[in-house]
């Protein structure tokens, strides 16, 4: 009978999901804001608390461009390696 109660207690626990919380005000709603550093032409996107404006993360807006460049570089290297492997194995 004691074991039955333990099973009920374990099953009764609620599952919790992590919720982001602002370290300054405790707010749980965030927004993306575009900002520019003083003396710089580049712009950055910030994730900030919607209640108090405390920044929590900086998002580099050029990241997709650089990721695309790296992807093209990897494809180019892969193609060159495949061509090299083909020349090393000789004609079929």
N, C-alpha and C positions, 0 to 999 in steps of 0.2 A: 504494500500500500504506500509505503514511503517513496518507492521508486516512481510510482505513478504520479505523485505530486511533483517530483523533480522534473518529469517530462513536461508537465503542464507549465511549470515555471519557465522552462527553457523555451517552449513554443510561444509563450505569452510575451516574450521580449519583442519590442518593436524594432524594426530595422531602420537605421538612420542613414540619411544621405548627407555627405559633407556639404556645408553651406558656407560660401565665402562671406566673410564679415570684415568690415572696415576696422582697422586697428585704432583709429582715432575716435569715431563716433558710434561704432557698432552697427552702422547701416549695412543692408544686404542687397542694395540695388547699385549697379555700376553702369557707367556710360563711357563711350569712347569720345575723346576730345582731341582736336588737332591743335598743335602748338608749334611755336618756332623759337629756337634758342636765340638769345640776344647776340647780335653780331654774326649770325649764321644764316645762310640762305636755305638750308635744309629744314624740312618740317618733320615732326614726329607725331605719332598718334599715342595718346596716353589712355590707359584704362584708369578711370578715377571714380571715387565714390560719388554717387548722384546726390547724396545729402550734403556732404561737407567739401567735396572737391579734392580730397586727399588722393594723390596719384598712387596707384598700386603696381602698375606695370607700364613699360614703354614698349611700343610696337614699332619696329623699323618698317616704314612704308616701302623701302626698296627691297625688302626680303623676297617677294615673289619674283622680281626681276633677277636677283642674284641666284635664286633657286633655279630659274629657267636657264640661266647661263651655265650653271653647274650641270644641269641635266643634259644640255647640248654638248658640253665638254665630255661627259661620260659616254654619250652615244658616239661621239667622234673617236674617242680612245678605243671603245669596243669595236667599232668598224675597222680601225687600223690593226688591232690585234687579230681580228678575224682574217683580214687580208694577209697578215704576216703568217698566220697559222696555215693558210691555204698555200702560200708559196713554199713553206717548209715541208708540207706533206707531198708536194708535187702534183702533177696532173693525175686525174683519176682514170 
